[in-house]
Amino acid sequence: MNPELRELYQDVIVEHGRHPRNFGVPAEYSHCLEGYNPLCGDKLTLYLHVEDGIIADIGFDGIGCAISMASASLMGERLKGHPVGEALVLFERVHQLLLTGKVPEDEEGSIGKLAVLGGVSEFPTRIKCATLAWHTLKGALEENVQPVTTEE
């Protein structure tokens, strides 16, 4: 990773980890699911208010490391106001990004600010921290009732 991207990655993770956006329970929600990363101890509950196929609101609460909180925060910023179908496609792209540090060139525009999460790929033990919120999102949208764990 080039030094400028590494610095941006660190700055964004620290900022969103300390001051997560969409932290808390929204006034209204239609989907709720817990997620757990037993390796790190991260636990979160994700709340979605889906209306007419659009994620009208999103929130989360819980405890976790800076990477886990930052990933959930960035996810909420990116998905609020967007269609459920787009969220599921984005799940796949972000998952690829977290594992490899990149996405296909023709899909880079859809990632936007989430590209900074690509830095997690350099720290394999932290990948599950960053994917927790995303797997919980997917489970919630699929209307799972059992908590999501990063060990499945």
Secondary structure, 3 states (H helix, E strand, C coil): CCHHHHHHHHHHHHHHHHCCCCECCCCCCCEEEEEEECCCCEEEEEEEEEECCEEEEEEEEEECCHHHHHHHHHHHHHHCCCEHHHHHHHHHHHHHHHHHCCCCHHHHHHHHHHHHHHHHHHCHHHHHHHHHHHHHHHHHHCCCCCCEECCC
